[in-house]
Amino acid sequence: MLKRRIQWVFLDMGTTLIDETRAHRHRTRDMLAGTGISFEQFHEKRIAFARQNLNGDAEAIRFFGLTKTPWPKEDEVPYPQAEAILAYLRGRGYGVGVIANQSPGSAERLRGWGLLPYIDVVAASAELGVAKPDRAIFDRALEMARCGPQEAVMIGDRLDNDVAPAKRLGMATVWIRQGLAVYQAPRCVEERADAVVRHLLELKEIL
């Protein structure tokens, strides 16, 4: 259990609530078409950068000098446990919010996946004009929820975008080790979350 009274639970979208595996593969193959670079070479470089606590995808794209192709939103799917954990959190009486770096239409996509009925606040970068790790997006989400940072927890897969900025603000933090996060490890106090889980349903053990 977290050692404080939590009233609001905020979650990231990509690689936290939403599985982007197929979308990453789709875009990677599009970017690599005609380059002579194999998917395996690109993936190995992603992992190597992730082990340095860097954004593995962005750094691998830069390393190979690739042109970023459109993100295939149609390949995104919620993790199988997403609806169940959101329903659990609402059932426990928590306010539930999303703080995410996303292209326009986050609320609509959440509605299409059947997740929006469980979510009270959607603070997405495209609509707010500010992105993580800027504290302004966290401040805005807390304002929308009418909640203080000491009463909130942030759950996400990125140490740099989710854990560290939320912790600096005074929020409790949970690191969910999905996607490239399985290759990373905290390297400073700010990157050490209050709790670490491997998948969404493990949140029941701490919330």
Secondary structure, DSSP 8 states (H G I E B T S, - for coil): --SS---EEEE-SBTTTEE-HHHHHHHHHHHHTTTS--HHHHHHHHHHHHTTTS-HHHHHHHHHT-------GGG-EE-TTHHHHHHHHHHTT-EEEEEE---S-HHHHHHHTT-GGG-SEEEEHHHHT--TTSHHHHHHHHHHHT--GGGEEEEES-IIIIIHHHHHHT-EEEEE--GGGGG----SGGG--SEEESSGGGGGGT-
